[in-house]
């Protein structure tokens, strides 16, 4: 059996792995490779070995080669198929045809076909169903499910983004409201302080006016007393010089 000459990590291939039939170099795309399960990785490696050993760029042939190789290594039919169907997006007619072809190959190894189908797809098989037609419906359904799931994921992401923006706007509005409220409270406090200063100034003015009024009311008395005192002093001095 031919083996890979070396392994290289690249980002330019479409899918988790690819093999160069001339150099036997195995190329791995980490972004897609790391999403696979252990069984999925095992099948992909076997698939690329199928290309290398058959010396053909035939995907269905490589799928069948990988399937039989994994069976030889002791893997279960259902586990192989589940890993396989999770490794392809089934967005093209070729991929759907590949899925149908490999399932036909797998069913040919199992006497209870409906049991395999139930375990792989977790679904109920209609009584007296045409297996070929059912496989076509299932693989087409996988493609539709992937498309719908992608739309749902996109919708969920958009919904999350919208919610995040709405939440941010709501928080900004609350913050603005808090700032306005704080400004109002500060203004009220300043107005109260100014009012207090005005009241204190008014009290001081009232006290000053009261003192002025008291002083003004005492002035005539002071004048009278002064006049009387001057008069008495003048009489005293007159009598003193007269005698």
Steps between C-alpha positions, in 0.01 A plus 500: 500500500628844407552747787542876514849633437450793740234718661465878470259745662346746252200731484434507126331160456122465498420255778692335784759315286629428150776289346733569211490181289842576348698576818279313754510808724199525732372855551303579816283809548500552882187720495287218356701209642460606864120498466496125426446225755768233546300263278454783249875561485562127462258480206649808328850351522370172361321692223823674395681165512228370269586774246869416532467122466245512221702778333172666405330827583165322540318601819251211506777245447705660781191496728447127440872427551492690831182321613644152441832598654330624819296177518824301470640700794200394710283812486122467513292571188272746681794688657670528160187633331422749776855638482480513120172691489633754749815557293319625186271804473281336227449830322561368148342228284835320489521483879140374524579236237808398700293470816244280324769284342685434826176422684411248228844345548451483876151352472633224279704376797205490743200268482278737703523812286229691684686446830810669357295787362324555832828510690677726252223752445305454827175481305211261440505307173160475325365151450565352152720803418711496187849512652653675199236775502523532877877544488456777242246674721722466808814636330302784340352566843850520647585770244181694582563460872850641460364795302223564753741461789734753337212744462394442858853552628527820293162613631598419858824695459313795349243480779775494761665799332170688494438414865850612592450831316158550660646421841786744441259771387278434801798522734614822329151645546502403867844653542383821333193501726721451806724787387199728448359402837838563662520838327149588621586400855821700483309801369244466779777483758665808351168687501439403862849619592445831318163539674666436835764765424227745402309429821814551708573826315141612560535426871825699518335793316202486735730500803698792359183695425367431848824627654490810281141565600589460866789740457275751317233486774764567768642801320233757613535387859873535479462849355253602772723365774797677344308831483386465860851414607640804317230723650567380852870542443447852369285602801759355734781690336297825498423481870859412576646800320225727631588425861 
